[in-house]
Amino acid sequence: MKKLLTATFALTATPALAHHPLGGAAMTTFSDGLLSGVGHPVLGFDHLFFVALTGIAAAFTAHRATAPLAYLAAMIAGVLIATFGPALPLAEAVIAVSLLALGGVVLSGRALSTPAALALFAGFGLFHGSAFGGAMATAEAGATGAVLAGYLIALAAVQYAIALGAGLVATRVWTATDAAALQPRLAGAIVAGMGLFLTLETVEGAAVSALGWG
């Protein structure tokens, strides 16, 4: 179990901007954008686990199917901001904290109110989107509007499917009737642990850089 956790944490340690399904190959068409949009949230375990936990947390709110849309709307806004302007500062650090924060909420066994869920999903979604947009801007500086359109459509569709799927697993497969059920709380614990690992790694990297040891 210890080896499995170590391997999982190593996978999540990859910087958010490095997740690129085509290995940096040039994209010129709408379908290229779709493929990249499908791959980014799946290859980036930090994004994947946050989106899945968003669906689990949303499943115990009054709006299980629509609450994740707050994340998606903010995520798209973050992509556009980073694509056409400067990326949000400290996005990688905030993404790590997002795992820790949402994981802690789900681990607590307390259901989020709708306003709290929307604020939490949207607030962190903006930074996840900025990371996606930063990857797009870096890898596809010359991409056309068609590529970006395909990228955004697939990015939103895949993440919405992941969120809804995770919520259905929680309520149908785990048969969890409320947020205090054991399985959702265990999922929260795993994601919070990953968030803590990434947060400490980010702090360590900043400290090493500040001291000139890197």
N, C-alpha and C positions, 0 to 999 in steps of 0.2 A: 504494500500500500504506500509505504514511504517513497519507494522508487517511482511509483506511478505519479504521485503528487509532484515529485521533483521534476519529472519529465513534462508534466502538464505546465508547471510554472515556467519551465524553460521555453516552452512554446509560446506562452503569453508574453514573454519578455521581449519579443521582437518589436521594435518601434512601430507605432501605428502607421507611419508613412511608408513603411516598406512593403505593405501588403499589396501586391499587384499580380493578378491572375495570369497576365500574359508575359510576365517576366520583363516588363519594360518595352516590349515590342510596340512599334508605332501602330496607332489605331486611326482609321480614317473613315469608317462607316458607322451607321446607326447600330448594326449588329455587333460591331466591335465594342461600342459603348455598352450595349446590353450585356455582353460577356463579361466585361470588366465590372459592371455594376453587380452582376450575380456573384462574382468571385470575391470582391473586396470584403463584405461582411462575413463571409464564410472562412476566408483565409486569415482574417484578423480575429484571433480568439478573444481579444479584449472586447471587440465589438459584438461578437457572436454571443458571448455569455451575458453581456449587458442587455442585449435585445431579448434574449430568451427569458431573462429574469424580469424584464419589463412586462412580458406577457403573463408571467406567473403572478406578479404583483397586481396587474390589471384584472386578473381573473377573480379577485376577491373585492373588487370595487363594484359600484353600481353600473359601470359602463365598460365591461370587460372587452368588448369588441372595438370600442371607439377611443378609449383612453390611450392606447399606443399611438394613435394618430398624432397626438401632441408631440411625441418623440419624432415621428416621421416629418412633420411640418418643420420643426426646429432643425432637424438633421439636414433637410433640403436647403434651408436658409443658410446653415453653416457651410454647406458645400458651395453655394453660390458666392458667399462672402469670400471664402478662401480661393475660389477659382478666379474671381475678377478683382480681388483686392488682397490685402494682407491676411494671412491666417490668424486666427485668434491666438493670443499669447498663452503659453503654458498648456496647450491642448493635451499633450501627452500626459502631463501630470494630472490634469483634471479628469481625464479618462480613467486613470488609475483610481483616483478618488471616487469616481462614479461607481465603480465596481464595489469599492469598500462601503460606500454610503447606501446604495440600493441593497447590497447584500446584507448589510446590518439591519435595514428596515425589514426585509423579508425574514431574516433570522429571528427577529424579535417576536414574530407571530402576530403582529398587529396589522390589521388591514388599513390601507391608506384611504383617506377621504378622497373624493374625486378632485377637489381643488389641489390637494397636496400631491396627488399622483400626477396631475397635469403639469404642475410646476416642476416637480422632480424630473419627469420624463423630458420636458421641453428644455429645462435648464442644462441638463447634461447632453441632450440630443444635439444642441448647438455645437458643442465641442467635438462630439463624435463626427458630426458633419464637417466640421472644419478640418479634421484629420483626413476624411475621405476627399474633400476638396483639395487639400494640400497634396495628396497623392496624385490626384488627377492633374493638377497644375504642374507638378514636377515631372511626371512621366509623359504627359501629353500636352506639352506647351503649345503645340501647333494644332491641337484637335479642333474639329469643326463643331458647329452648333448641333449637328446631327449626332455626333459622338456624345456630346454632353447630354442631349435629350435621352438617348438610349441608356446612358449611365445612370441618370437620375431615376428613370422609370424602373429599371431593374433593381437599383439600390433600394428604392422604396418598396417595391413589390416583394422582394426576397425578405427584407427585414420584417415587413408586416406579416408575411407567412410564417416566419420563425416565431414572432411574438404570439400570434394566434395559436400556432401549433404547440408552443410551450404551455400556454394557458389551458389548452384542451388536454394535454398530458396531465397537468396538475388536477384538473377536475374530473376527467373521464378515466384515465389510466390509474392515477394514484387515488382516485375517488376522494380527494380532499374537499371537504365541505366548507372549510373556512381557512383563514390565514394562519391559524394556530396549529394546523395539521403538521405532522412530523416531516413528511417528504418535502413540502415547500420550504420549510425551515432549514432542512439539510441542504437544499439547493442554495438557499441564501448564505449558509455557512461556507460552502465551497467557493461561491463567487466572492464573498467578503474576504476569504483567505487569499484568493488570487489578487484581489484589489490591494490587500495589505502588502503582499509580496512586491507588486509592481510599484506601490507608493514608496516603500522602503528602498527599492532599487533606484527610483527616480531621485530620492533624497540623497542616496549614496553617490550617484553620478554627479549631482550638483555640487556636493561637498568636495569630491575628488577634483572636479573642474576648478572650483574656487581656490583650492589649495595648490593648484598647479601640479597635481600628481598624475594627471592623465597624459 
